[in-house]
């Protein structure tokens, strides 16, 4: 019990130090359209999908960032009566390049675990994401962003490929 408290205290001190250091940001994104392709014994393509994502980034040095994301995706398949739901927890590293005063370009790579469910069936899977996008500063601390999130996940006997159109906002802390 004491180890858990000490670990929690250390993590909170690190998180608060990062949050108030002025080198961090929160990203909130929505995906109005997503596509997923499941490859296995039989192949499936989604007809529609959408999702949401929230994440934290810490700028290590000159645009190099580390952070984490929580992402929810929901896909509709004509072959399934239930929706295909994916809840992802990803750690990521990325690079943000400043272009002048207003524009940024970002590339990020994430790894983590996913909870995938259809109806009452649920499994855990390993997932990877690659995000590429651009941002436009609307104020000193707020930018609007757009980009694409490319995903690859591995399940037993299946590989899932996904593409999400991402629209969002980045808020510097």
Secondary structure, 3 states (H helix, E strand, C coil): CHHHHHHHHHHHHHHHHHHCCCCEEEEEEEEEEEEEEEECCCCEECCEEEEEEEEEEEEEECCEEEEEEEEEEEEECCCCCCCEEEEEEEEEEEEEEEECCCEEEEEEEEEEEEEEEECCEEEEEEEEEEEEEEEEECCCCEEEEEEEEEEEEEECCEEEEEEEEEEEEEEEC
